[in-house]
Amino acid sequence: MHGPRNGMSIAGTVFRRQARSLFFRFLATPNPMRSLRTVHVVLLSVLSAMAAMPALAQSVFVADSSAIQFFSRTPIENIEAINHKATSTLSPAEYSIQFQVPIAGFQFENGLMQKHFNSMYMETEKYPFATFRGQLTDSLDLSKDTVYLTKAMGILKIHGMDHAQVFEGRVESKGGRAKLTCDFKVKLEDHAIKVPGATFLNIAQEIEVKVYFEYIGTEPHPHRK
């Protein structure tokens, strides 16, 4: 690596760490007046600043296999569904990750539950996708066969509603491919998802989600000027 480029990389890494630290402190500070819009604005500012820093060229990884599962657990009933139609890109050079999940792609064992899920709860025709756009908290060198435990901070959009999230995940790279696994929970109230009174006790108010992506490396982005 040449000196100037390495220096730019070090400066970018230091800045990213400072930006991430600022955001995490912001979230941890008790402030009843802090609105979701304020969190959103601060997060987008941090993400934009981090993305603008110089970065070394490295492959962009595109998912060619996916599995998104969710579980609703209550004393009355357990409900689960799986979706293999999600798409995702992972860019270590940009410290970025994003994914998109077509809501209609979730498959249930119970066909009636699947129909209710799309029409009554998720309003799939109106809000066809769930998305996440975020920044990784760690540098990943996926040219090596290794395993990383990392976090991503960003905006999760479900049912048309944005919510700031920090996810913990595991990234394993081997032979030019990468696997990502991540578990997290989604509160229905964070995304204005309403459950009719007749089924309120059957649906958990906090849903468990498991994410799995397999990626293949593509051509790297050119170096930033």
HELIX and SHEET records of a PDB file:
HELIX    1   1 GLY A    3  ALA A   28  1                                  26    
HELIX    2   2 LEU A   36  ALA A   51  1                                  16    
HELIX    3   3 PRO A   92  GLU A   94  5                                   3    
HELIX    4   4 ILE A  103  GLY A  105  5                                   3    
HELIX    5   5 GLY A  111  HIS A  116  1                                   6    
HELIX    6   6 PHE A  117  TYR A  121  3                                   5    
HELIX    7   7 LEU A  188  HIS A  191  5                                   4    
HELIX    8   8 GLY A  197  ASN A  202  5                                   6    
SHEET    1   A 9 ASN A  78  ASN A  83  0                                        
SHEET    2   A 9 SER A  59  ARG A  73 -1                                        
SHEET    3   A 9 THR A  87  SER A  91 -1                                        
SHEET    4   A 9 SER A  96  PRO A 102 -1                                        
SHEET    5   A 9 PHE A 129  LEU A 136 -1                                        
SHEET    6   A 9 THR A 146  ILE A 158 -1                                        
SHEET    7   A 9 MET A 161  LYS A 174 -1                                        
SHEET    8   A 9 ARG A 177  LYS A 187 -1                                        
SHEET    9   A 9 GLU A 206  PRO A 220 -1                                        
END                                                                             
